Amino acid sequence: MEDIGKPQAPAAHTHDGFFKAVFSQPEHASAFFKSHLPVGISAKIDWPSLAVLPGSFVKSSLQQVHSDLLFSCRIGGRETLLYLLFEHQSSPDPAMPLRMLGYVTEILIQHHKAHGLPLPPVLPFVFHQGPEAWNVSTTFEDLFALPDQLPAELPPLLPKFQHALLDLSRFDPAMQEGDSRLRAILQLMKLARQKELLRFFQWLAGFSAAELPDSLLALMLLYALHADSDLDAEKIYHTLSSNPELEKNAMSVAEKLKAEGRVEGRAEGLRIGKIQAFEEFLEKPQTSRASLEAMPLAELEALHLELHREYEARFKRR
C-alpha cells in the first residue's frame, strides 16, 4: 500500500477542513471541475496545468459558513482562474450571487495590481453540501426588483453575472458521479451531512481497495470520526468486513494515524465532544480551548472524569 504521508487533518470546522484537505489536491480538484463544469469549457482546459493558488477571498466574518479555493489553469495557452466556494451553512444564501460577484471582483483587483491588464477569466463555482436544497437563483440580475415601466435601455447597463452550482442535496454521487474517487468523496460529504456515516461505509465496502489510496482513505476516516462523535474505528471495521482487503487497509491506515497521534481510542470525534463539554461546564478560567486542544486524549479523558465527579458532587450537595 502507498504511504499515507501526513494528510492534513480536518480542522475545527469539520466539513471545511475536509473540503480544503481534499480539493486542494490537484487530482481531486481536476476530477471535480471535469465532472461539473460545462462540457465545452471542460474540454478546452489544460488539466495538467491546474494549480491551487494561495489565499482566501472569503471575509473573516463569513469563514464559518463559507470556505474557498482558487485555482489557475490554462485554456488556449492563456491563464484562467477557477474559483471554488464551499457553502456549508444550514440554509441556501439568496445573496450568493452578490457575494460571489464581490469575491470575483476582489480576485480581479488583486490580479490587476500584481499583473496589470489583460485580466484572466474567473469561473465561479459554488459547492453546496446541504442539508436544504438550493432553491434560490444563481443569477445576479435576479436580485433586482425592476419596475415594469423601467426603460428598456436600463437593464443592459446592469451587471450580468451567474455562478455555477453543485447542490449535493439534489445530486446522487453513487449514481451520477463518474470518477470513482470523487464519487466516494462526494458520497461521504452527502451522508455526513445527513448523519448517516455507517450507511456510507456499508456503501464504500463495494469499492475495490485499489480505488482508494491510503492518503484519501486517511482523510475520509478522519473526517468521519470528526463528524460523528458516536462513531469509532471498530464500527467502521465491522461495516467494512464484507470487503476484507478494504477493511485491512482501513485498519492499517487507522493504526498509522493512531501512531501519529491523530486518532486515539474513539479518535478526534471524541476529543471534540469532550472539549465542547469542558467549554460548557468548566469554570476554570486558566483552562482555555487552546490548552484543551493541545492535550493528549488520555489527559482529556482524565480531566473529563474529574469534571464529571466534581459535577456529581455538587449536584448531590444541592
N, C-alpha and C positions, 0 to 999 in steps of 0.2 A: 504493500500500500504506500501511497505517496506520503511524505512527511507533511504534517499539518502546519508546520511553522508556528507562527504566533498570530493567529487571526485576531483582529480587534474585537474584543467582547462588546456586546450591545451596551450602550450607555444607560444612564439612569432612566431616560425615556426609552423604554424597550423597543418600541416599533421604530422610532427614529434611529436608534443605534443599529438595528439590523438593516434597515434601509440603506444607511450610509456605508456600513461594512460590506454589504453585498454589491451595491450598484456603483461603488467607487472602483470596483474591479472592471477593467475594460471589457473582458469577455462577457460578463453578465449585463453590463450596460449596452453593449452591442446587440446582444440577443434580445434585450427588451425593445430597443428602438427599431431593430429589424422587423420585429413582430408587430409593432403598434404604430409606427409612422405610416402615412400613406405610401402605398406600394411604389408609386412613381418617384417619390423622394428617396425612399429606402434603397431603390435600385441604383441611384446615382451616387450614393455616399461611398467614399473610400474607407471601408470599415477598419482596415489595419491602422489608419491614421488617427482613430479615435483616442483621445487622451483626456483625463479629468484635469480641470483647472482649479487652482486653489481659490479659497474664499467663498463666502456666503453672501447672498443678496437679500436674504430674509432679515428683516429688522429684529433686533434682540427681543422686543416686546412680543413677537409672534413665534419665537423659537419653539415654544411648547406645542404649537399646533401645526407648524409647517417646518419642513427642512428641505434643503435644496442641494443640487449638484449641477455644476456647469461643465460641459464637455466641448472640446474643439474637435472638428473633423474637416475633411476636405471634400468638396464637390466640384468637379471640373477643375481641379488644381487651385481652387480658392478656399479660404477658410470659411467655415460655417460653425455657428455655436448652437449646441443643443442644451436647452435648459430644462432640467427635470425637477419638478417641485413635488414633494411628498406631502399630501394633506392628510393629517391624522387627528383632526378634531372630531367631535361627536356628531356633527351635522354638516351638510354642504354649506359652502360660503357663497351667498348670492353676489358678493362683491369681488369674487375671484378674478374676473376679467380685469377689473380695475387694479387689483393687487399685482396681477401678472404684468400688466402694462407698466406699472411702476418699477417692477424688478427688471424687466427687459430694458426699460429706459436707463436704469442705473448701469446695467451691463454695457450698454452702448456708450454712455457718457464716459465710463472708465476706459473703455476701449479707445474712444476718441482722444482722451487725454494722453494715453500711452502710445498710440499709433497713428492718430490723425485719420483722415479720410482715405479711401472709402470705408464704410462700415460693413462688417460681416452680417449676413442674415442671422437672426436669432430665432430658433424654432422652439416655442414654449410648450411644455408638456406637463400636465397635472396628473399625478398618480394618486387616486383616492382609495383609501383602504376601507372606508365604511365606518360604522355598520349601516348607516342610512344610505339609500340610493341617491345618486347625484341627480337632483330634479330641478336644477337651475341652469340658466343659459351659460354657454361658454363664449358668447359674443359680446364684445364691449358695447356695441351700439344698442343692445337691448337694455342697457342700464338707464337710458334716457327716456324721459316721458315727453314726447314731442306732440304738441297740439296739432289737430287736423289742418288748421288754417296756416300752418307753417309754410313759408315759401319753398318751392321745390329746389331753389338754389342753395338752401342751408345744409341739408343732410350730407352732400358731398364734402363739405368743409369740416365735418366732424371726424374724429379719429376712427379708423376702422381696424379692428383687432379681434383675433379669436385664438384661443389656446386649444391644443389637443387634450384629450382626456381618456384615461383608462379608469373605469369605475369598477372596482373589484366586487361590489355588491351585485353588479349586473353581468359579471364576467365569470365564466366557469373554466378555470385553468385546466382542470382534469380533462375537459372535452375540447377546449378551444385553443389551448396553447401548444404550438408545435415543438418548440425546443424543450428537451427533457429536463434540463437543469432549471430553466426558467419556469417550467410547469411546476416543479417541486417548490421553488421559492415562492411563487405567487399563491399556490395552494396552501402553503404554510401560513402566509400572511393573512389569507382569507379566513382560514379556520381558527387562527389565533384570535382574530377579532371577534369571531363567533364563539370563542371559548370552547372549541371542540378539538383540542390538540390530540387527544387519544385517537379520535377518528382520523386525524391527519396521519399519524404513524401507522395505523391499520392500512390506510391507503398507500403509504410510502412502501410498505412491505412488498408491493407489486413491482417495485423498481429492481433492476439488477444493481449489484454493488458497484459495478463498473461505471454506472451512470452518475454516481455521487462521489466525487473526490473527497478525500478526508478534510481538506480545507473548508469545503462547503458544508459537509456533514457536521463539522465542529461548530460552525456559525449557526446552523439550524438547531443543534442541541442546545447551545447557549441561549438562543432566542426563545425556544420553547420553555426552558427552565426558568428564564426571566419572566416570561409572560404568564405563567401559571404556577403559583407557589405551592399548589397541591400536587403538582407533577414531580415525579422523581425518576432517576435513571432506571430503577428496577421496573417501573411501569412501562417505560419506553422499550426496554429489552424484551419484556413479556409480549408487548404488542407486535414487536418485530420478529417474534420467534418462528413465524411461518416462513421466514426468509433467513436461514441460518447464516449465510455469508454476510448479509447486511447487518444482522444482529451482532455478529462477531466484530465487524468494522465499527459499529456504534459503540460497543463495549471498549474496543481498543482506543478509539478517539476520546471517549469519556475518561478513561484511565490517564491518557496524556494530559487532558485538561485538568484532571484532579491533581496530577503531579505538578502542574504549573500553578496550582492554587486557584484555578478558575472555576472548578467545580468541586465541592466538598459535600458529602452526605447528600442532602436534598438540593445542593447547588445554590446558584445565585438567587433563584426564586425564594428560597428560604431566607437568605440573607436580607433581601429586600423586605420581606414580611416582618422580620424581626426589627429592622431599622425603623420601619413605619410604626411598629408597636412602641418602640422606645420614644419616638417623637411624640406620640400621643400621650404617653403616661409618665415619661421620665421628667423628674423635677430638678435634676442636677444641671445647673447652667453651664458647668465646665465640660459637660459631655455634648459636644457638637455633632452634627450629622457627619462632618468630615472625619472626626475621630472614630465614629462608629463604622464608617465605610472602610477605614484603614485597618480595622480589627480583623484578625483571623476568625473564621467561622466558629471555632471552638470557644474563643473568648466571648463572642457574641452570644453563644448558647448559654455560657455560664452567667453572663450578665443578665440575659433574659430570664433565667431560672431565679436569680437573686431578686430581680424586679418582681417576678410573679409571687415569690414568697413574701416580699415586703407588702405587696398589694393585698394579698390574702390576710396578712396580719392586721393591716389597717382596717380591712373590712370586718374582721372578727371583733375588733375593739369597738365598733360602732353599735 
